[in-house]
Amino acid sequence: MSLRPPRSISGQSSTGLSPLEYELASARADALGRQGRKTEAALARLASWSPETNCGTDRQTLLDDASDAVWALFIQREMCGFHNDRDVIRLYQIPGEVLARLGAAHK
């Protein structure tokens, strides 16, 4: 008769991932969600900017913030294994002027 350890301590869960792999995947997914919300907020601030109601913030700063947030979102997606960004660009309606600045260093 052979004995096998319970699944809870055998290192494999019902998902086929070890507990460590499961925690890492969970942390990556959580970080992706947080970055998505940051991106949405930065793009909304940029879209709502107008010269009359700028509240002391110039458009260049908002454009830089939005491009940094989108860049971080793309990097986080790569870490999660998502390599196609076309759907994200369409979903978040990312303007071309933001995409043109991705990865650029700011003054």
Secondary structure by P-SEA (a helix, b strand, c coil): ccccccccccccccccccaaaaaaaaaaaaaaaaaaaaaaaaaaaaaaccccccccccaaaaaaaaaaaaaaaaaaaaaaccccaaaaaaaacccaaaaaacccccc
